[in-house]
């Protein structure tokens, strides 16, 4: 995990919502789907390009292509 100097906020940009997973893999279980336009906090990024994100009380992994600054 590569952690940024501080957590940053992002906005979900995914028409069908953003699936938060329990690991950095599209095969990992989906913990929650966040609605498009929701604010999330990004606390880290993996070398493979997955974000460690927080949404309400859930901390999970998300792909980078659906989060914008």
C-alpha positions in Angstrom: 0.0 0.0 0.0 1.3 3.4 -0.9 -0.2 6.0 1.4 -0.6 9.6 0.4 0.7 12.3 2.7 -2.9 12.9 3.8 -6.3 11.6 3.0 -8.0 13.2 0.0 -11.7 13.4 -0.9 -13.0 12.1 -4.2 -16.3 11.9 -6.0 -17.8 8.6 -7.4 -18.1 8.9 -11.2 -19.9 5.6 -12.1 -23.4 5.6 -13.5 -24.4 2.3 -11.8 -22.5 3.2 -8.6 -19.1 2.2 -7.3 -18.6 -1.3 -5.9 -16.4 -1.4 -2.8 -14.6 -4.7 -2.4 -12.9 -6.4 0.5 -9.7 -6.9 -1.5 -8.0 -5.3 -4.6 -9.5 -7.7 -7.1 -12.6 -7.7 -9.3 -13.1 -11.3 -8.0 -13.3 -10.1 -4.4 -16.6 -9.8 -2.5 -18.6 -6.6 -2.9 -19.2 -5.0 0.5 -21.3 -2.1 -0.7 -22.3 -0.1 -3.8 -21.9 3.7 -3.5 -24.2 5.8 -5.5 -22.8 8.0 -8.3 -21.9 11.5 -7.2 -21.2 10.4 -3.6 -18.1 11.8 -1.7 -15.6 9.3 -0.5 -12.2 9.6 1.3 -9.1 8.1 -0.3 -6.5 7.0 2.2 -4.1 5.0 0.0 -3.4 3.4 -3.3 -1.9 0.0 -4.1 0.9 -0.6 -6.6 -1.7 -2.2 -8.9 -3.8 1.0 -8.9 -6.6 0.2 -6.4 -7.7 2.9 -4.0 -8.2 2.3 -0.2 -11.4 4.3 0.4 -13.8 5.1 3.2 -17.5 5.7 2.8 -19.5 6.3 5.9 -18.5 3.3 8.1 -17.0 1.1 5.4 -13.3 0.9 4.5 -12.6 -1.1 1.4 -10.9 -1.2 -2.0 -12.0 0.5 -5.2 -10.8 0.7 -8.8 -9.3 4.1 -9.8 -11.3 4.6 -13.0 -14.4 5.5 -11.1 -13.1 8.1 -8.7 -12.4 11.8 -9.6 -10.8 14.5 -7.5 
